[in-house]
Amino acid sequence: MNKENLKRIENKSSNGQKKGHGFHEWIKKGNSINICTGCPNDCKYCYAKGRAYRFKQVKIGEWSKERIREHDVVKNRKLYDGMIAFPTSHDITITNIDSYLKVLEKLLISGNEILIVSKPRFECIEKICNKAAAYKDKIIFRFSIGAIDDEILSFWDTNAPIYAERKQSLMYAFENGFRTSVSMEPLLDPSNVVTMVEELAEYVSDYIWIGKMNYTGILRKRAHDNNDLHFIEQIKIIEDGQTNEKIWAINDEFQKRPELLKKISWKESFQKVIDLQQQAPVKQTA
């Protein structure tokens, strides 16, 4: 494994975790908080939506109908052991922001450090920054920005904000003194990943996390079951863009740009592939 990258992940990143998958690479199991069922983003690869449908928590096709769980809003909040991620199974929206701020305030007053992961709506981020201005040392924003191309974003992230609004939110939080980071997991636009990192790096005080789209086989089955040819085509584009060879090529590009590489933490899905590249025997020349 790249020792410099591993040291950066374990010792310097504000998340303090490098275990498990997804959010559990960033936080301890059990340290996630949510106050809604459903999410209007309706992202096609959303793990929470798939789980809700599988366990019949939500009727098929109704995930986008966000429902605020008032009992989770009004409950008291304790001091957790380690950083909390809030939210993890829904986003922060115009309709739930007031409830979100109530819970956020209780968590901060209790002394918690909070990881806020969002496909950010600028209005919501502005309100959070204003409300939590006295707690900047307790918050790290991690904005999900998987593509620079709005056509790609609008397909996969469906109703979430476009690239410009996400970048605007990142800039605002950074310029107001909050810790900032970016999640490019899943990486939806690998051909433009270097350009994205170039554009965003100066507004990132922590790291830019890059990883695969997981469970594409489940998505492919769903697309085939619905005879959705366009969806099948888009899944193939994603899979073709995250082969070992493509990931190695991305790593090679960043190795040439050390000023950008120092801002990157590979998610486990990428790191495993990069490890294979680094473990390959060096070819001897005559």
Secondary structure, DSSP 8 states (H G I E B T S, - for coil): --HHHHHIIIIISTT----SSGGGGTS-TT-B---EES-TT--TT-HHHHHHHHTTSS-TT-TTS-EE-HHHHHS-----SS-EES-SSS---TTTHHHHHHHHHHHHHTT--EEEEE---HHHHHHHHHHTGGGGGGEEEEEE---S-HHHHHHHSTTS--HHHHHHHHHHHHHTT-EEEEEE-S-S-GGGHHHHHHHHGGG-SS-EEE-----HHHHHHHHHHTT-HHHHHHHHHHHHHTSHHHHHHHHHHHHT-HHHHTTEEE-HHHHHHHHHHHHS------
